[in-house]
């Protein structure tokens, strides 16, 4: 499958390492990943935003692997943050997780289901 990052000249440039739009061609499979939270398989919850964010990304990778996909297949990521204060740390951990990958991206400041969770991330992948 071919992915094409689109950042229209007639629109604003992305304010970070993401694409304003992502076009896919030749799609044969699509995976919708429910909101992943910072809970480890053993039920533990990391303390601190960075560790929670890393746990969420590990959970996303686990769901992708179960579908025989990787982070390279992500086309859309939506992050829900419990507090605007986490924006910079979120960007840094996302960059750590994604590297040069630039899926379409949305970040929303919202009340999270469990007050102990500082973020939740849902994603769409295609292969």
C-alpha positions as CSV (number, residue, x, y, z in Angstrom):
1,X,0.0,0.0,0.0
2,X,1.1,3.5,-0.7
3,X,0.9,6.4,1.8
4,X,1.2,10.0,0.7
5,X,1.6,12.8,3.2
6,X,-0.4,15.9,2.1
7,X,0.3,19.4,3.4
8,X,-1.6,21.8,1.1
9,X,0.1,25.0,0.2
10,X,-3.3,26.8,0.5
11,X,-3.5,25.6,4.1
12,X,-1.4,26.1,7.2
13,X,1.8,24.1,7.6
14,X,1.7,21.4,10.3
15,X,2.9,22.7,13.7
16,X,4.8,19.6,14.4
17,X,5.8,16.2,13.1
18,X,2.5,15.2,11.5
19,X,0.6,15.5,8.2
20,X,-2.4,17.7,7.6
21,X,-3.8,14.8,5.6
22,X,-2.7,11.2,4.7
23,X,-3.8,9.6,1.4
24,X,-3.7,5.8,1.1
25,X,-4.0,3.8,-2.1
26,X,-4.5,0.1,-2.6
27,X,-5.9,-0.4,0.9
28,X,-6.7,-4.0,1.6
29,X,-7.0,-4.0,5.4
30,X,-7.9,-1.3,8.0
31,X,-7.5,-1.5,11.7
32,X,-9.4,0.7,14.2
33,X,-7.6,0.8,17.5
34,X,-9.8,1.7,20.4
35,X,-8.6,4.3,22.9
36,X,-5.5,2.8,24.5
37,X,-4.9,3.8,28.2
38,X,-1.7,3.7,30.3
39,X,-2.5,0.4,31.9
40,X,0.1,-2.5,31.6
41,X,-1.0,-6.1,30.9
42,X,-0.5,-6.8,34.6
43,X,-2.9,-4.1,35.5
44,X,-0.3,-1.7,36.8
45,X,-0.4,2.1,36.1
46,X,2.8,4.0,35.6
47,X,3.2,7.2,37.5
48,X,4.1,10.4,35.7
49,X,3.0,11.6,32.3
50,X,6.0,10.4,30.3
51,X,5.8,6.8,31.6
52,X,2.1,6.7,31.1
53,X,2.5,8.0,27.5
54,X,5.2,5.4,26.8
55,X,2.8,2.7,28.2
56,X,0.1,3.9,25.8
57,X,2.4,3.7,22.8
58,X,3.5,0.2,23.9
59,X,-0.2,-0.8,24.1
60,X,-0.8,0.6,20.6
61,X,2.2,-1.3,19.3
62,X,0.8,-4.5,20.9
63,X,-2.6,-4.1,19.1
64,X,-0.8,-3.4,15.8
65,X,1.4,-6.5,16.2
66,X,-1.7,-8.6,17.0
67,X,-3.0,-7.5,13.5
68,X,0.4,-8.1,11.9
69,X,1.0,-4.4,11.5
70,X,3.5,-1.9,12.9
71,X,3.7,1.8,13.6
72,X,4.5,2.2,9.9
73,X,0.8,1.4,9.1
74,X,-0.7,4.3,11.2
75,X,-2.6,6.8,9.1
76,X,-4.5,8.6,11.9
77,X,-3.9,9.2,15.6
78,X,-6.1,11.0,18.0
79,X,-4.7,11.8,21.5
80,X,-6.9,12.8,24.4
81,X,-4.9,14.7,27.1
82,X,-6.3,15.2,30.6
83,X,-4.6,18.6,30.9
84,X,-3.1,21.2,28.6
85,X,0.1,21.1,30.8
86,X,1.0,17.8,29.1
87,X,1.2,19.1,25.6
88,X,5.0,19.4,25.3
89,X,5.7,16.1,27.0
90,X,3.1,14.4,24.8
91,X,4.8,15.8,21.7
92,X,8.2,14.6,22.9
93,X,7.1,11.1,23.7
94,X,5.1,10.8,20.5
95,X,8.2,11.8,18.5
96,X,10.2,9.2,20.4
97,X,7.6,6.6,19.5
98,X,6.9,7.6,15.9
99,X,10.3,8.9,14.8
100,X,10.0,10.1,11.2
101,X,6.5,8.7,10.7
102,X,3.9,11.5,10.2
103,X,0.3,10.2,10.4
104,X,-2.6,12.6,10.4
105,X,-2.9,13.8,14.0
106,X,-5.4,15.4,16.4
107,X,-4.9,16.3,20.1
108,X,-7.9,17.0,22.3
109,X,-7.9,18.3,25.9
110,X,-10.6,16.3,27.6
111,X,-11.9,14.7,30.7
112,X,-10.5,11.1,30.7
113,X,-12.6,8.2,31.9
114,X,-10.3,7.4,34.9
115,X,-8.8,10.4,36.6
116,X,-5.6,8.5,37.2
117,X,-5.0,8.2,33.4
118,X,-3.3,11.3,32.0
119,X,-4.0,10.4,28.4
120,X,-5.7,8.1,26.0
121,X,-4.8,7.5,22.3
122,X,-6.9,5.9,19.5
123,X,-5.6,5.2,16.1
124,X,-6.4,3.9,12.6
125,X,-3.9,1.8,10.6
126,X,-4.0,0.4,7.1
127,X,-2.0,-2.3,5.4
